[in-house]
Amino acid sequence: MATKKQQQKPINKSAFIREHSAAGLKPAQIVALAKKKGLKFSVEYVYSIRQNAKTAKKHAAIKNGNGGNGVSDRAFMKLVTEIGTVHARELIDRVEEAQ
């Protein structure tokens, strides 16, 4: 028969932080909640995990050809190649003047 220790799954600290950050908790609140669950880490660790998640999200957007604003860089470069850089620059200048 398995003991209680063997039956319990270890809690992943990073996953715990990401889950509670998404819920809108502040870092100090996350640390306090973790302490109740038997986890020990600092507020700085929470900030570090949050920053790593943001960086990973940005890298994924770049890797997928999406700069995060819904415009595909590859599609834009293909268009510039088709119409030529001079014409593309003229169009960009017109857009900038209209703003």
N, C-alpha and C positions, 0 to 999 in steps of 0.2 A: 504494500500500500504506500502511496506517495505521501510524503510529508507536506505540511503547509508551505514550507519554503520552496519545495520543488514545484508545487502547483502554481505559485504566483509568478506571473510574467514580470520581468524587470521593466520599469518604466523608462522610456527613452527621454532624457532631459530636453533635448532639442525639440522633439515632437510635442512634448508637454508645453514648452514655451510657445511654439508656433500655434498650437491649438488655442491657448488662452490669449495670445496676442490678437488672434482673429476675433475673439469674443470681445475685444476692446478693453481688456484689463491693462492697467499701468504696470510697469516693471516691478515696482515694490509690492503690488498686490499679487503678482505672479509668484514672486519669491516667498511671500507669506503663505500662499496656498500650497506651494510645493513643499514647504516646511511641514505643513500638516499631513502631507502625503508621504513624508519621509525622504524627500529629496533635498539636497543641499547645493545651492549655487548662489552667486551674487547678482545684484542688479546689473553690474557691468556685463556679466555673462548673458543676461537677457538681451541687453542692447547689442551685443556681438552677434547673437543668433539672429536677431531681427535684421541687422545689417547684411548678414550673409544671405538671408532669404531675399532681400531686395536686390542684391547683386546677382544672385542666381536668376531672378526673374528678368533682369535687364539683359543678361547674357543669353537667355533663352529667346528673348524677343529679337536680339541681333542675329542669333543663329538661324532663326526662322525667316529672316529677311524682313522682319517687321520692326521698325524702330520704336514701337510702342504707341504710335499715333495712328495706326491703321493704314499707313502708306507703305507700299512695298518698294524698297530701294531698288530691287532688281527690275521691277516693272518700269520705274522711272529711268533707270540707266538704259533699258532696252528702247524706251521711247526716244531718249536723247540720241541714241545710236541711229535710230531710224530717221529722225528728222534733221539730224546734224546739230552740232554744238552751237553754231552761230544762231540758228533759228530758235533753239531751246533757250539760249541766253536772252534773245529778244522777247520771248514769251514770259520768261521769268521777270524781266525788267517791267513789262506791262502789268504783270500781277502786282509787283511791288509798288508801282506808281498808283494803282487803283486802291491800294490800302491806305 
